[in-house]
Amino acid sequence: MQQLQIAKTNAASDLIGQFDASDEARPLLDENLSALELINRLMQNACYPEAIKCVALLLPAREAVWWACLAVKQAVETPSEDEQKSIAAAEAWAISPSEQTLQTARDAAELIGNSSTAAWPALAAGWSGDMVTEEGQDPIAAPPTLSAHAAACAVSLAAAVNPELSDSRSLHYIKQGLDLANGGKGTI
């Protein structure tokens, strides 16, 4: 298993409580573990959604969005034109985060709706900055984990596109996320 560089500074206690865990995963959540030990424990017990959430919460927003894009591009075999635009908008934000690329990602996700797997990387990018509630109002800060949760949703949905491959895809995507956390490109 790969060594997560940020595991030395991150404990499982940094993650526990930031996501809902299944009944199967709950007994595995031990605050005395390192983040990497927790992820490995979750993986060994086939609690892949929770492992995916942990990786997403550990990654900086740009890397989490990039990871979401990689997973969705691998899983969605024939994306529509709007889905392609949504993924491209998320990638553009991950490459060059700005208010403009953030807003483009939000708009692209809104165009296809959150029922599309391809919307979630763009939502992760769009939710990484301030949120505008109504025109003319001051923006409010997005909750700090909102982007990570959207990225985790994208990766989990990508894994579930083909239920027969869900476990193997989940493992593959978790390894991609760990590779990104180690400074790699997620191209395992």
C-alpha positions in Angstrom: 0.0 0.0 0.0 1.2 3.5 -0.8 2.4 5.8 1.9 0.2 8.9 2.2 2.6 11.8 2.7 0.1 13.9 4.6 -0.7 11.0 6.9 2.0 12.1 9.3 0.2 15.3 10.0 -3.4 13.9 9.7 -5.0 11.6 12.2 -8.1 9.6 11.8 -9.6 12.0 14.4 -9.3 14.7 11.8 -11.7 12.8 9.6 -14.1 11.0 11.9 -17.2 13.0 12.3 -16.9 14.8 9.0 -19.0 12.2 7.2 -21.7 9.7 7.9 -20.5 6.1 8.2 -22.4 3.0 7.5 -23.2 0.5 10.2 -20.4 -1.7 8.9 -17.8 1.1 9.0 -18.8 2.6 12.3 -16.9 0.1 14.5 -13.8 0.6 12.3 -13.5 4.3 13.1 -10.7 4.6 15.6 -9.5 8.1 16.4 -6.1 6.7 17.6 -5.2 5.6 14.0 -3.4 7.7 11.4 -5.5 8.7 8.5 -3.7 6.2 6.3 -4.3 3.4 8.8 -8.0 4.3 8.9 -8.2 4.3 5.1 -6.4 0.9 4.9 -8.7 -0.5 7.6 -11.8 0.7 5.7 -10.5 -0.8 2.4 -9.7 -4.2 4.0 -13.2 -4.4 5.3 -14.8 -3.3 1.9 -16.1 0.0 3.3 -15.2 1.7 0.1 -17.5 4.7 0.3 -16.0 5.7 3.7 -12.5 5.2 2.4 -13.3 7.4 -0.6 -14.7 10.1 1.7 -11.5 10.0 3.8 -9.3 10.4 0.8 -11.4 13.3 -0.5 -11.3 15.0 2.9 -7.5 14.7 3.0 -6.8 16.0 -0.5 -6.6 19.7 -1.2 -9.6 20.9 -3.2 -7.8 21.1 -6.5 -6.5 17.5 -6.2 -9.9 16.2 -5.0 -11.6 17.8 -8.0 -8.9 16.4 -10.4 -9.4 13.0 -8.8 -13.2 13.3 -9.3 -12.6 14.2 -13.0 -10.3 11.2 -13.5 -12.8 8.8 -12.0 -15.8 10.1 -13.9 -13.9 10.2 -17.2 -13.0 6.6 -16.7 -16.5 5.5 -15.8 -18.8 7.4 -18.1 -18.2 5.8 -21.4 -20.2 8.0 -23.7 -20.7 11.4 -22.0 -23.1 13.8 -23.6 -21.8 17.1 -24.9 -23.1 18.9 -21.7 -21.4 16.2 -19.5 -18.1 16.7 -21.4 -18.4 20.5 -20.8 -19.1 19.9 -17.1 -16.0 17.7 -16.7 -13.9 20.1 -18.7 -15.1 23.0 -16.6 -14.0 21.1 -13.4 -10.6 20.3 -15.0 -10.2 23.9 -16.0 -10.8 25.0 -12.4 -8.4 22.3 -11.0 -5.7 23.6 -13.5 -6.3 27.3 -12.9 -8.6 28.1 -10.0 -10.1 31.5 -10.3 -13.5 33.0 -9.7 -14.2 32.7 -13.4 -13.4 29.0 -13.7 -15.3 28.4 -10.4 -18.4 30.1 -11.8 -18.0 28.2 -15.1 -17.9 24.9 -13.2 -21.0 25.9 -11.2 -22.9 26.8 -14.4 -21.9 23.6 -16.2 -23.1 21.5 -13.3 -26.3 23.4 -13.0 -26.9 22.9 -16.7 -26.9 19.1 -16.5 -28.2 18.7 -12.9 -26.9 16.7 -10.0 -28.5 13.5 -11.2 -25.6 13.1 -13.7 -22.4 11.6 -12.4 -20.5 14.1 -14.6 -22.0 17.1 -12.7 -20.3 16.2 -9.4 -16.7 17.1 -10.3 -18.0 20.5 -11.4 -20.0 20.8 -8.2 -16.9 20.0 -6.2 -15.0 22.8 -8.1 -18.0 25.2 -7.8 -18.4 24.5 -4.1 -14.8 25.2 -3.3 -15.3 29.0 -3.0 -17.8 31.4 -1.8 -21.5 30.7 -2.4 -23.9 33.3 -3.8 -27.4 32.9 -2.4 -29.3 35.5 -4.3 -28.3 38.3 -6.7 -27.4 41.5 -4.8 -26.5 39.6 -1.6 -23.0 39.2 -0.2 -21.5 35.8 -0.9 -21.2 33.4 2.1 -18.3 31.0 2.6 -19.0 27.4 1.6 -18.7 24.9 4.4 -15.0 23.8 4.3 -15.8 20.2 3.5 -18.5 20.7 0.9 -16.1 20.5 -2.0 -14.5 17.3 -0.7 -18.0 15.7 -0.2 -18.9 16.5 -3.8 -15.6 15.0 -5.0 -16.3 11.9 -2.9 -19.8 11.7 -4.4 -18.3 11.9 -7.9 -15.8 9.1 -7.2 -18.4 6.9 -5.5 -20.9 7.4 -8.3 -18.2 6.6 -10.9 -17.4 3.4 -9.1 -21.1 2.4 -9.1 -21.7 3.1 -12.8 -21.3 -0.7 -13.4 -22.4 -2.5 -10.2 -20.5 -5.6 -11.2 -17.2 -3.6 -11.2 -18.0 -1.4 -8.2 -15.6 -2.9 -5.7 -12.7 -3.1 -8.1 -13.3 0.4 -9.4 -13.6 1.7 -5.8 -10.2 0.2 -5.0 -8.7 1.6 -8.2 -10.0 5.1 -7.5 -8.9 5.0 -3.9 -5.4 4.1 -5.1 -5.6 7.0 -7.6 -6.5 9.4 -4.8 -3.6 8.1 -2.7 -1.3 8.6 -5.6 -2.4 12.2 -5.9 -1.9 12.6 -2.2 1.7 11.4 -2.7 2.3 14.0 -5.4 1.5 11.7 -8.3 -0.8 12.4 -11.2 -3.4 9.7 -10.4 -2.5 7.8 -13.5 -2.0 4.4 -11.9 
